[in-house]
Amino acid sequence: MPSLPPQPLSPLDGRYRAAVSELGDYLSEAGLNKARIHVEVEWLAFLTSHEMFGAKPLSAAALAELRAWAANFGEPEIARLAEIEATTQHDVKAVEYLIREQLERQGLSEIAELTHICCTSEDINNLSYALTVKQAISNVWRPKFVAVIDELARQAKQYQSLAMMSRTHGQPATPTTLGKELAVFVHRLRRQLAQLDAIEYLGKFSGATGTFAAHLSADPDANWQQLGEEFVTGLGLTFNPLTTQIESHDWQAELFSRVIHANRILHNLATDIWSYISIGYFRQIPVAGATGSSTMPHKVNPIRFENAEANFELSNAVLGSLAETLVTSRWQRDLTDSSAQRNIGVGLGHSTLALDNVLKGLGQIDAAAEVIAADLDANWEVLAEAIQTVIRAEVTAGRSTISDPYAALKELTRGRRIGQQELVEFVSGLDIGQEAKDRLLALTPALYTGVAAQLVDLI
């Protein structure tokens, strides 16, 4: 049987590529190499601007050309790097040699030996990962996350006052509004967003074991700790002054843990919406030309939310593994992080795909107000809570002598449905004040929502 032509192994690079391809600009091997070149070029610029080791500052034109070359990293550079690495068998060394070639083309051979000087591979890698992950979160993942929150907030306001049956333990419970229930998710997700935005992206630049030993050997008079911090912060990162050969990756574990938590909340949203669809609270808006089942033409399946569930779970599996793995390194360095970090894009990719499905799913549903209203009208027994609470207040105020109000309502309602007429008759016969009785007689399940509608304004 003939073999297929080369195929993408991951569905993120195959079936779902369109939804996550932007992440490849940052979290692919090419994205990592582009960042490495950026860091190496900026280190050259930093050294020359500070006239380290007797170097003179680059002219504005030469520096602009070098930076433009780094920024325009593309297919020719990717191909050339592959050729060089086939010989070096070392990815960061290949980057160094590629930069030396560019310096030669620009007539800057006199500073070639400054390329990668005082650096260990991890100095370049940790900064490159910090930059690419920060850009992937800021430019791709976060906007999709915010779009989901904004759509939930819009629907929360739209359905702010739409009374709805609650279900605790899956059983009818004190009514709420659909808007308030969506607002709960908005509030939860915004807390996670604030914590995500507070994450520091750390970087180290202190040599083979974090001691600046080579730096001091080359120039014992320079304040290398200060220079290292200046360089790292100049890249838009937070300087980590105390490390081994590697940056300790705690910030990555913190970031992935926050994304995991956000994924879990959205997983909860997906299962809730799926369940509301299943009982008819939401109508699904059919997509023209789409098929719900290969044999049942009537079906419109909640596939967006099902897809989201699966991808949030996959994302959490990968990011959870990374968060556990990356914070451990044997003594001053081992290479487990090198392999692990190449899967950051996989973890964030599955989350990004899930976010895309949640957003599309939310755009393909509409609240079925008549179904929701009918469910409320079929569950008058939920007013038992209000009735027994009012009776207790009346007893305390001396306007009633009813003993054990809870037991009385339990006997009337537990495990059975009662209608409006039965409840009216029960309330009418109660030994309570007339004002309280009138309040209870005016109550309906749809009106028994407390301040649910006002709570939506908190978002």
MOHUVEN-V629308 format. One record per run of one state. SS is the DSSP state (H for helix, E for strand, L for the rest). FROM is the first residue (numbers start at 0). TO is the last residue. Records with the same first field share a line. If there is no record, write none. Layout:
SS->FROM-TO  FROM-TO
//
This chain:
L->0-9  13-15  27-27  49-50  54-58  71-73  88-89  105-107  114-119  158-161  168-169  197-200  203-211  218-222  234-236  239-248  278-280  284-301  325-334  341-342  362-363  367-367  377-378  396-403  413-418  428-432  441-443  447-450  458-458
H->10-12  16-26  28-48  51-53  59-70  74-87  90-104  108-113  120-157  177-196  212-217  223-233  249-277  302-324  335-340  343-361  368-376  379-395  404-412  419-427  433-440  444-446  451-457
E->162-167  170-176  201-202  237-238  281-283  364-366
//
